[in-house]
Amino acid sequence: MDSLINDENASEKINTIPIPKFLVKNDLITFKQPINAEVEFENEQYIFSEDTLKLLVVAKTIGEGIKGIKEELAHIWADYILANERELNGDAIKFKKYLLSIIRGGD
């Protein structure tokens, strides 16, 4: 994976990048199965997306894109997992339960 991050021509070789874990403050959150961020190269930028979690990041390098996806995951974690359930509506509670179901130790 590190060679892909450093190879700016890597977009021709890959179209998804697995994201197995991300950091929230000092806690390492690990997925049961890595999520796969789709990667496209368009207009001199990398576009990273993951539809189920509604992630979208545009970056100049693959490394910046991976970092951006992990930052988005940390924001989602704060908005849903760390939120008081009384502050969430029905769809948000379902999404929170889904998030917990795809991480190790979440169920």
ABEGO torsion letter per residue (X at the ends): XAAAAABAAAAAABABBBBABBBBEABBBBBABBBBBBBBBBGGBBBBBBAAAGBBBBBABAAAAAAAAAAAAAAAAAAAAABBAAABBAAAAAAAAAAAAABBGAX
